[in-house]
C-alpha cells in the first residue's frame, strides 16, 4: 500500500492546489482534476490547465458545452496530452461527428468525444463514432428508459473496442439479467454490466462481484450504491485476491478521510470511495505484467471515474436547480 499511500497524499495535495487556483469551479470537478494528475504521479500544473482552459474558450463559443460544467476536466486532460491544440481540434471534430450521428449536446458527449479523439487515430474516428451509435442503439433497444445521455461515455468506450456490437450488447444484457436481483438501482446495474463487458470478463466474474460486495460490506464499505456500483466491476476484473483488494480499500479510505479537505463535512462517502478505488485499482493495473493489459486497464479506470463523476455532478446540479425552483415558487406564493 506504500505506492498507493504516496498517491493518496499527492491527490490530497493536488486538491488543495487546484482549489486555490480555480476557486470558482465546482468542487467535484476540481477533485477530479487533482486525481487525473495524481494518477500520473504528477503534482498538478494549474498554469498548464489554465492555458488549456483558455484554449477551449478561444476555440469554442460561449454557449458551447465545452465551456460547461466539465470544462475544467477537459482542460486538465488536454494539459496532460503532448499537444493540447491538436487534441482539442480532434475532439471538436469528433464532437461534431457524434452530434451528426444523433447524439445530444451534453457534458457526457464532450467527454465521449475526448475519449474517442485520445484513443483512436484520425482515420478511425468515423468508424468509432458509428460503432458508438450502434452500441448505444443496441443497448437502448433493450432498455429504453434506462439508457440515456449518461450512457454516451460507455457507448464510446465500447465503440473503441473490437467487440462485435450484437455480441457485446447481448453479453451486457446477460450480465444485467444475472445481477438485477442483487442490487436495487437498475441504471447502475446496466453500467456495471457495460464495465464487465469492456473488461472481457469471464463466466466467474459475477460471483466475484458479489463476493467483493459482501467482503466490503463486512467492513462497512458500501460500493453497491448508485454512483459506486460500477466500480465493483473494475475491482472484480483485477487479478488480485479479494481480501487484499478489500483491505487496501479500507486502508486507503481511512488515509484519505484524514487528509485536509476530505473530512465528512467536505465530501460524501460515495465520492470519496470513487477516488479511493480509482487509486487502488490504478496501482494494481500499473503493476500488471502485460503491457497492453496495463495500458488498457489504466485508461478504462480513468474513463470510468470521469463518467461516474460526470453523472454525479449532473445529478447534483439537477437537485440544486430543482431546489432553487421550488424555493422561488414558495417565495412567490
DAZIBEL-V563295 format. One record per backbone hydrogen bond with DSSP energy under -1.0 kcal/mol. CO is the residue of the C=O (numbers start at 1). NH is the residue of the N-H. E is the energy in kcal/mol with one decimal. If there is no record, write none. Layout:
BEGIN
CO,NH,E
CO,NH,E
END
This chain:
BEGIN
1,5,-2.9
2,6,-2.3
3,7,-2.0
4,8,-2.4
5,9,-2.2
6,10,-2.3
7,11,-2.7
8,12,-2.3
9,13,-2.5
10,14,-3.0
11,15,-2.3
12,16,-1.8
13,17,-1.9
14,18,-2.7
15,19,-1.9
16,20,-1.4
17,21,-1.8
18,22,-2.2
22,25,-1.9
26,30,-1.9
27,31,-2.4
28,32,-1.9
29,33,-2.3
30,34,-2.2
31,35,-2.2
32,36,-2.4
33,37,-1.5
34,38,-2.2
35,39,-2.9
37,42,-2.5
38,41,-1.8
45,49,-2.0
46,50,-2.6
47,51,-2.3
48,52,-1.9
49,53,-2.5
50,54,-2.5
51,55,-1.9
52,56,-2.1
53,57,-1.9
54,58,-2.3
55,59,-1.4
61,64,-1.8
64,67,-1.8
65,68,-1.8
68,71,-1.7
70,74,-2.4
71,75,-2.7
72,76,-2.1
73,77,-2.4
74,78,-2.7
75,79,-2.2
76,80,-1.2
78,81,-1.3
83,87,-2.5
84,88,-2.7
85,89,-2.5
86,90,-2.2
87,91,-2.3
88,92,-2.6
89,93,-1.8
90,94,-2.4
91,95,-2.6
92,96,-1.9
93,97,-1.9
94,98,-2.7
95,99,-2.3
96,100,-2.3
97,101,-1.1
98,103,-2.1
99,102,-1.6
106,110,-1.7
107,111,-2.0
108,112,-2.3
109,113,-2.6
110,114,-2.0
111,115,-2.3
112,116,-2.2
113,117,-2.5
114,118,-2.6
115,119,-2.0
121,124,-1.8
122,125,-1.2
124,128,-2.7
125,129,-2.6
126,130,-2.2
127,131,-2.4
128,132,-2.6
129,133,-2.3
130,134,-2.3
131,135,-2.8
132,136,-2.4
133,137,-2.7
134,138,-2.3
135,139,-2.3
136,140,-2.7
137,141,-2.2
139,143,-1.8
143,147,-1.9
148,151,-2.1
149,152,-1.7
151,155,-2.5
152,156,-2.1
153,157,-2.1
154,158,-2.4
155,159,-2.5
156,160,-1.5
158,161,-1.3
164,168,-3.1
165,169,-2.7
166,170,-2.0
167,171,-2.2
168,172,-2.3
169,173,-2.1
170,174,-2.2
171,175,-2.4
172,176,-2.6
173,177,-2.5
174,178,-1.8
175,179,-1.9
176,180,-1.5
179,182,-2.1
179,183,-1.0
185,189,-1.9
186,190,-2.1
187,191,-1.8
188,192,-2.7
189,193,-2.5
190,194,-1.9
191,195,-2.3
192,196,-2.2
193,197,-2.0
194,198,-2.5
195,199,-1.6
196,201,-2.0
197,200,-1.8
202,205,-1.6
204,208,-1.6
205,209,-2.5
206,210,-2.2
207,211,-2.3
208,212,-2.4
209,213,-2.4
210,214,-2.3
211,215,-2.4
212,216,-2.7
213,217,-2.5
214,218,-1.8
216,219,-1.2
216,221,-2.6
217,220,-2.3
225,229,-2.4
228,231,-1.2
229,232,-1.5
231,235,-2.3
232,236,-2.3
233,237,-1.1
238,240,-1.9
241,245,-2.1
242,246,-2.6
243,247,-2.1
244,248,-2.3
245,249,-2.3
246,250,-2.4
247,251,-2.4
248,252,-2.7
249,253,-2.5
250,254,-1.7
251,255,-2.2
252,256,-2.8
253,257,-2.3
254,258,-1.1
256,259,-1.4
259,262,-1.9
263,266,-1.4
263,267,-1.9
268,272,-2.2
269,273,-2.6
270,274,-1.4
271,275,-1.6
272,276,-2.4
273,277,-2.7
274,278,-1.8
275,279,-2.3
276,280,-2.6
277,281,-2.8
278,282,-2.3
279,283,-1.9
280,284,-1.7
281,285,-2.6
282,286,-2.3
285,288,-1.4
290,294,-2.7
291,295,-2.4
292,296,-2.6
293,297,-2.8
294,298,-2.3
295,299,-2.0
296,300,-2.2
297,301,-2.3
298,302,-2.0
299,303,-2.6
300,304,-2.4
301,305,-2.3
302,306,-2.3
303,307,-2.6
304,308,-2.8
305,309,-2.6
306,310,-2.6
307,311,-2.1
308,312,-2.5
309,313,-2.9
310,314,-2.4
311,315,-2.1
312,316,-2.3
313,317,-2.5
314,318,-1.9
315,319,-2.5
316,320,-2.5
317,321,-2.5
318,322,-2.6
319,323,-2.6
320,324,-2.2
321,325,-2.3
322,326,-2.5
323,327,-2.4
324,328,-2.3
325,329,-2.4
326,330,-2.2
327,331,-2.2
328,332,-1.7
END
